[in-house]
Amino acid sequence: MSTFYEKYSSLRSSKQSLLCVGLDPDPERIPEGYDTGDISADLHSFLADVVDATADLAVAYKPNLAFYEALGSRGWSLLERLIGTIRDRAPGTLIIADAKRGDVGNTARFYARAFFETLACDALTVNAYPGLDTLEPYQAYRNQAIMVLGYTSNPGASLFLEQGNPPLFMQLARAIARANETSRNLWLVVGATVPGARIKEIRSVAGQVPFLVPGVGAQGGNLDTVLTNAGSEILINAGRDLLYATNSRDRVHAEVSRVARAMAGEIRKRAAIVDPRNFPLRADDPS
């Protein structure tokens, strides 16, 4: 069986894309027309349309668990159904469970079982601050990826991460790089809103550890800054700007596809500057 990184590399090459699509359904923002009265069914129909519109460009889909857990048992059923839909309509595309779990080893063992066995996700976001030993139950799944929160995109992230000498975010990145030398299935989550100098510092100690990069678009992250400082061993998450590109069900496929294509083209154009061998410019790329 192929590892997460092998699948990622293959998809990145075949789709010429670094796009990860965030599937974070807010019932209050669902476009008009998804109105059967069954919120779980309506959200599934909406998300299935988004998957259809992006399947040719998405390297990964990233459902954020908070949006599903808020619906109770219906949300968990929605997530299970959505995973099946992705497997059916975008075969081979990676699924990242954005759950940000973090707990002691025995609990982590059951989190790993839940996401890697029960839900059969390809990757999971986690919090490593309880200690590197809490990552070991996840690392045992060698074909899945563990995406460790490194420097998040929220404005208050620096409050604790900048403490220490070297600062905490650098200590974490260095520790993850060392741990990845044996497991080869660790990633770092680094927000696109993080200053470019900080992204460059993280890359300098993280080595070849790939990055998942949220925060482009609605949160104000800059693609040039990210790619210049992080390189192309990354996944760039697109969330609200893509998901809510229109307020009409009749326009979802066309508008989501348009936004995804424009974003993927911009990513590819900038990736071609830092990695022209893997991302040669194409005739349809933005000028």
Summary of the structure (lengths in Angstrom):
residues: 287
radius of gyration: 18.2
end to end distance: 39.4
largest distance: 55.9
contacts: 962
relative contact order: 0.14
helix: 51%
strand: 17%
